[in-house]
Amino acid sequence: MKVPPQPYRCPLGRLQPQVTDLDAIKEQGWRDQHILVVNAEDSRLDFCERQLVRRIGERLYGKAGQRHG
């Protein structure tokens, strides 16, 4: 009877980060530190909310694709 060889298990595998729920991290950041991370294209936002997020981002960081410097 042939036994298939075991695949090599890299010892660094246990150091790989676990898959995390990004929305849970964002929620925790908001609740703990009042830091809000919002995608301007989030489908949960209506048109006015997306425009507001975009305007705030442009005011703080400049237009998309442009770098300060």
C-alpha positions in Angstrom: 0.0 0.0 0.0 1.4 3.4 -1.0 1.0 6.2 1.5 1.1 9.7 0.0 3.9 11.8 1.3 2.9 14.5 3.8 3.3 18.0 2.4 6.0 20.0 3.9 4.7 22.2 6.7 6.6 25.4 6.9 7.5 26.3 10.5 6.6 29.9 9.7 3.0 28.9 9.1 2.0 29.3 12.7 3.2 33.0 12.5 0.7 33.8 9.7 -1.9 36.2 10.9 -5.4 34.8 11.2 -8.0 36.2 8.8 -9.6 39.2 10.4 -12.9 40.8 10.0 -12.1 44.3 8.8 -15.5 45.7 9.6 -15.1 44.5 13.2 -11.8 46.3 13.5 -13.3 49.5 12.1 -16.2 49.2 14.5 -13.8 48.7 17.4 -11.8 51.7 16.3 -14.9 53.9 16.2 -16.1 52.7 19.6 -12.8 52.9 21.4 -11.0 55.9 19.8 -13.7 57.6 17.6 -11.6 56.9 14.5 -13.8 56.4 11.4 -12.7 54.5 8.4 -15.1 54.9 5.5 -14.9 53.9 1.8 -16.4 56.7 -0.2 -17.9 54.1 -2.5 -19.6 52.0 0.3 -23.0 50.8 -1.0 -24.5 51.3 2.5 -24.2 55.1 2.1 -26.6 57.1 0.1 -25.5 59.7 -2.5 -25.3 62.6 -0.1 -23.3 60.7 2.4 -20.8 59.5 -0.2 -20.4 63.1 -1.4 -19.8 64.3 2.2 -17.1 61.6 2.8 -15.5 62.5 -0.5 -15.5 66.2 0.3 -14.0 65.7 3.8 -11.3 63.4 2.3 -10.4 66.0 -0.4 -10.3 68.8 2.2 -8.0 66.9 4.5 -5.8 65.0 2.0 -6.3 66.7 -1.4 -7.9 65.2 -4.5 -7.5 61.5 -5.3 -4.4 60.8 -7.2 -2.6 64.0 -6.2 0.1 64.0 -3.6 1.1 66.9 -1.3 4.7 67.7 -1.5 
